[in-house]
């Protein structure tokens, strides 16, 4: 299958996001609204791991992957990776905070409760998300909270994708605990994700990340 055949399977296709090697479209497929992700590097090990993790966990409040595979893109003479995923109508917590909103006690409790429930299920399956932050949390129009993007996930029962001798592991600054950014593999467990949840909820309540200082710029005349 080539990329044109793939896209012809959908209607109402609209590009909603582009970053790095990934383009995300919103589209209709089998009378359902879905997210179609196209990744230019079809052999990216972290993307392949993300697909494998999400397909197998089947946890509430994590969008399901409906289908994935490879398609030939003649414009670059290479195969690309595609993911057809459940689309969640809503807004990222990051965009919501950037609009000046803040959690009240009720919202903080609701989002925290959902994230903890997700974390309990992930721990049972031996999976660490390792990238819980406002960018990867969706506040759905339905009132539900969803956790997305398992690109940095770690399968505690699988093979590590990070070289053991590396000085730093994969992480998002401001949210990762020491054992993650210092690549201390044997020290990473559910507490790694709980740390990130705590930082995220704190930021959502106060508007400030406790580890990232905002610098205000002034014009000098």
Order of alpha helices (4+ residues) and beta strands (2+ residues): alpha-beta-beta-beta-alpha-beta-beta-beta-alpha-alpha-beta-beta-beta-beta-alpha-alpha
